[in-house]
Protein backbone atom coordinates (compact mmCIF):
# COMPACT_ATOMS: atom_id res chain seq x y z
CA UNK A 1 0.00 0.00 0.00
CA UNK A 2 1.02 3.63 -0.34
CA UNK A 3 2.62 4.86 2.86
CA UNK A 4 0.42 7.29 4.81
CA UNK A 5 1.40 10.91 4.28
CA UNK A 6 1.76 11.06 8.04
CA UNK A 7 4.70 8.66 7.85
CA UNK A 8 6.35 10.52 4.98
CA UNK A 9 6.13 13.80 6.89
CA UNK A 10 7.99 12.29 9.81
CA UNK A 11 10.69 10.66 7.68
CA UNK A 12 11.34 13.94 5.89
CA UNK A 13 11.74 15.62 9.28
CA UNK A 14 14.24 13.03 10.51
CA UNK A 15 11.87 11.25 12.88
CA UNK A 16 10.98 7.56 13.05
CA UNK A 17 7.99 7.02 15.30
CA UNK A 18 6.86 3.73 16.81
CA UNK A 19 3.85 3.09 14.51
CA UNK A 20 5.99 3.73 11.40
CA UNK A 21 8.76 1.43 12.62
CA UNK A 22 6.31 -1.28 13.66
CA UNK A 23 4.51 -1.24 10.31
CA UNK A 24 7.85 -1.32 8.48
CA UNK A 25 9.16 -4.32 10.43
CA UNK A 26 5.83 -6.07 9.93
CA UNK A 27 6.03 -5.51 6.15
CA UNK A 28 9.59 -6.83 5.74
CA UNK A 29 8.80 -9.76 8.04
CA UNK A 30 5.80 -10.74 5.95
CA UNK A 31 7.84 -10.54 2.75
CA UNK A 32 10.68 -12.59 4.26
CA UNK A 33 8.31 -15.35 5.35
CA UNK A 34 6.48 -15.19 2.03
CA UNK A 35 9.67 -15.89 0.10
CA UNK A 36 10.74 -18.47 2.69
CA UNK A 37 7.56 -20.42 1.93
CA UNK A 38 8.03 -19.93 -1.81
CA UNK A 39 11.55 -21.31 -1.58
CA UNK A 40 10.28 -24.38 0.27
CA UNK A 41 7.62 -24.96 -2.36
CA UNK A 42 10.14 -24.74 -5.19
CA UNK A 43 12.59 -27.06 -3.38
CA UNK A 44 9.85 -29.62 -2.83
CA UNK A 45 8.86 -29.42 -6.49
CA UNK A 46 12.50 -29.94 -7.54
CA UNK A 47 12.81 -33.03 -5.34
CA UNK A 48 9.59 -34.46 -6.73
CA UNK A 49 10.55 -33.79 -10.34
CA UNK A 50 13.99 -35.37 -9.83
CA UNK A 51 12.35 -38.47 -8.38
CA UNK A 52 10.63 -38.81 -11.75
CA UNK A 53 13.47 -37.54 -13.92
CA UNK A 54 16.99 -37.51 -12.36
CA UNK A 55 18.12 -35.04 -15.03
CA UNK A 56 15.48 -32.44 -14.16
CA UNK A 57 16.57 -28.92 -13.26
CA UNK A 58 14.77 -25.62 -12.97
CA UNK A 59 16.28 -23.43 -15.65
CA UNK A 60 14.80 -20.33 -13.98
CA UNK A 61 16.28 -21.25 -10.57
CA UNK A 62 13.05 -20.18 -8.84
CA UNK A 63 14.17 -21.64 -5.51
CA UNK A 64 17.45 -19.75 -5.63
CA UNK A 65 15.74 -16.50 -6.55
CA UNK A 66 13.22 -16.91 -3.74
CA UNK A 67 16.06 -17.65 -1.31
CA UNK A 68 17.84 -14.42 -2.25
CA UNK A 69 14.68 -12.38 -1.70
CA UNK A 70 14.08 -14.16 1.61
CA UNK A 71 17.57 -13.31 2.85
CA UNK A 72 17.22 -9.74 1.62
CA UNK A 73 14.12 -9.11 3.72
CA UNK A 74 15.40 -11.00 6.77
CA UNK A 75 18.48 -8.80 6.67
CA UNK A 76 16.25 -5.71 6.61
CA UNK A 77 14.25 -7.04 9.55
CA UNK A 78 17.43 -7.61 11.59
CA UNK A 79 18.65 -4.08 10.84
CA UNK A 80 15.37 -2.57 12.04
CA UNK A 81 15.17 -4.74 15.15
CA UNK A 82 18.55 -3.43 16.31
CA UNK A 83 16.82 -0.11 16.98
CA UNK A 84 14.48 -1.71 19.51
CA UNK A 85 14.87 -2.97 23.04
CA UNK A 86 14.60 -6.72 23.54
CA UNK A 87 11.65 -7.43 25.85
CA UNK A 88 11.93 -11.18 26.34
CA UNK A 89 13.64 -14.46 25.52
CA UNK A 90 11.44 -17.10 23.93
CA UNK A 91 12.07 -20.81 23.45
CA UNK A 92 10.24 -22.54 20.63
CA UNK A 93 10.90 -25.93 19.01
CA UNK A 94 14.25 -26.27 20.81
CA UNK A 95 15.45 -22.92 19.43
CA UNK A 96 16.04 -19.56 21.14
CA UNK A 97 14.58 -16.25 20.00
CA UNK A 98 14.86 -12.65 21.16
CA UNK A 99 11.38 -11.16 21.55
CA UNK A 100 10.32 -7.59 20.72
CA UNK A 101 6.91 -6.19 21.67
CA UNK A 102 5.51 -3.12 19.90
CA UNK A 103 1.87 -2.95 20.99
CA UNK A 104 0.14 -3.86 17.73
CA UNK A 105 2.84 -6.29 16.56
CA UNK A 106 5.45 -8.51 18.15
CA UNK A 107 8.57 -9.88 16.49
CA UNK A 108 11.08 -12.67 16.98
CA UNK A 109 14.76 -12.79 16.07
CA UNK A 110 16.52 -16.19 16.16
CA UNK A 111 19.70 -16.38 18.22
CA UNK A 112 22.61 -17.88 16.30
CA UNK A 113 26.15 -17.68 17.61
CA UNK A 114 29.35 -18.66 15.81
CA UNK A 115 28.74 -20.40 12.50
CA UNK A 116 25.80 -19.12 10.46
CA UNK A 117 24.04 -22.48 10.72
CA UNK A 118 24.85 -23.15 14.36
CA UNK A 119 21.58 -23.59 16.25
CA UNK A 120 22.87 -25.47 19.30
CA UNK A 121 20.19 -24.88 21.88
CA UNK A 122 22.32 -24.75 25.03
CA UNK A 123 24.88 -22.40 23.52
CA UNK A 124 22.26 -20.01 22.21
CA UNK A 125 20.27 -19.97 25.45
CA UNK A 126 23.40 -19.34 27.51
CA UNK A 127 24.33 -16.41 25.26
CA UNK A 128 20.85 -14.88 25.52
CA UNK A 129 20.75 -15.16 29.31
CA UNK A 130 24.26 -13.74 29.67
CA UNK A 131 23.50 -10.74 27.47
CA UNK A 132 19.96 -10.11 28.75
CA UNK A 133 20.03 -11.26 32.42
CA UNK A 134 17.10 -8.98 33.32
CA UNK A 135 14.70 -10.73 30.90
CA UNK A 136 12.37 -13.65 31.53
CA UNK A 137 12.83 -16.86 29.55
CA UNK A 138 9.47 -18.16 28.31
CA UNK A 139 8.64 -21.31 26.39
CA UNK A 140 6.04 -20.53 23.71
CA UNK A 141 3.95 -22.77 21.47
CA UNK A 142 3.93 -20.63 18.32
CA UNK A 143 5.92 -17.73 16.84
CA UNK A 144 4.65 -17.69 13.27
CA UNK A 145 2.24 -15.38 11.51
CA UNK A 146 -1.21 -16.78 10.83
CA UNK A 147 -0.63 -16.24 7.11
CA UNK A 148 2.39 -15.49 4.95
CA UNK A 149 0.37 -14.23 1.99
CA UNK A 150 1.23 -10.62 1.21
CA UNK A 151 -1.63 -8.42 2.46
CA UNK A 152 -2.01 -4.66 2.13
CA UNK A 153 1.36 -3.79 3.67
CA UNK A 154 3.80 -0.93 3.16
CA UNK A 155 5.54 -0.95 -0.22
CA UNK A 156 9.09 -2.22 -0.68
CA UNK A 157 10.11 1.24 -1.91
CA UNK A 158 9.03 2.78 1.39
CA UNK A 159 10.52 0.08 3.62
CA UNK A 160 13.80 0.28 1.67
CA UNK A 161 13.88 4.00 2.44
CA UNK A 162 13.29 3.41 6.16
CA UNK A 163 16.03 0.75 6.32
CA UNK A 164 18.47 3.08 4.56
CA UNK A 165 17.76 5.85 7.07
CA UNK A 166 18.18 3.47 10.02
CA UNK A 167 21.49 2.21 8.60
CA UNK A 168 22.73 5.78 8.27
CA UNK A 169 21.97 6.56 11.89
CA UNK A 170 20.65 9.98 10.91
CA UNK A 171 17.28 9.84 12.62
CA UNK A 172 15.52 10.41 15.91
CA UNK A 173 13.39 7.64 17.40
CA UNK A 174 10.30 8.33 19.49
CA UNK A 175 6.95 6.83 20.37
CA UNK A 176 5.26 10.13 19.65
CA UNK A 177 7.67 12.01 17.39
CA UNK A 178 8.49 15.69 17.32
CA UNK A 179 5.57 17.69 18.68
CA UNK A 180 6.86 20.77 16.85
CA UNK A 181 5.71 19.25 13.57
CA UNK A 182 2.15 20.36 14.27
CA UNK A 183 0.36 23.32 15.76
CA UNK A 184 -1.79 22.71 18.81
CA UNK A 185 -3.86 19.58 18.35
CA UNK A 186 -3.51 19.52 14.55
CA UNK A 187 -1.10 16.92 13.20
CA UNK A 188 -1.13 18.09 9.58
CA UNK A 189 -3.38 19.22 6.78
CA UNK A 190 -4.12 17.40 3.56
CA UNK A 191 -6.50 17.25 0.65
CA UNK A 192 -9.58 15.07 1.23
CA UNK A 193 -8.61 12.77 -1.65
CA UNK A 194 -5.13 12.35 -0.17
CA UNK A 195 -6.67 11.58 3.19
CA UNK A 196 -8.89 8.83 1.83
CA UNK A 197 -6.09 7.36 -0.28
CA UNK A 198 -3.10 7.59 2.05
CA UNK A 199 -4.54 7.79 5.52
CA UNK A 200 -6.77 4.74 5.75
CA UNK A 201 -4.31 2.95 8.04
CA UNK A 202 -6.05 1.63 11.17
CA UNK A 203 -2.90 1.73 13.26
CA UNK A 204 -2.15 5.36 12.33
CA UNK A 205 -5.71 6.46 13.03
CA UNK A 206 -5.57 4.73 16.40
CA UNK A 207 -2.26 6.41 17.22
CA UNK A 208 -3.71 9.86 16.51
CA UNK A 209 -6.79 9.11 18.57
CA UNK A 210 -4.71 7.96 21.54
CA UNK A 211 -2.66 11.17 21.41
CA UNK A 212 -5.62 13.51 20.85
CA UNK A 213 -4.41 14.64 17.42
CA UNK A 214 -6.51 15.30 14.41
CA UNK A 215 -6.12 15.87 10.68
CA UNK A 216 -7.57 18.97 9.06
CA UNK A 217 -9.00 17.87 5.72
CA UNK A 218 -9.36 20.55 3.09
CA UNK A 219 -12.37 20.32 0.79
CA UNK A 220 -11.23 20.21 -2.84
Secondary structure, DSSP 8 states (H G I E B T S, - for coil): ----HHHHHHHHTTEEEHHHHHHHHHHHHHHHHHHHHHHHHHHHHHHHHHHH-TT---TT-HHHHHHHHHHHHHHHHHHHHTTS---EEEEETTEEEEEEEETTEEEEEE---SSTT---HHHHHHHHHHH-TTS-EEE-S--S-S--S--S---HHHHHHHHHHHHHT--EEESS--GGGSBTTEEEEEEHHHHHHH---HHHHHHHHHTT-EEEEE--
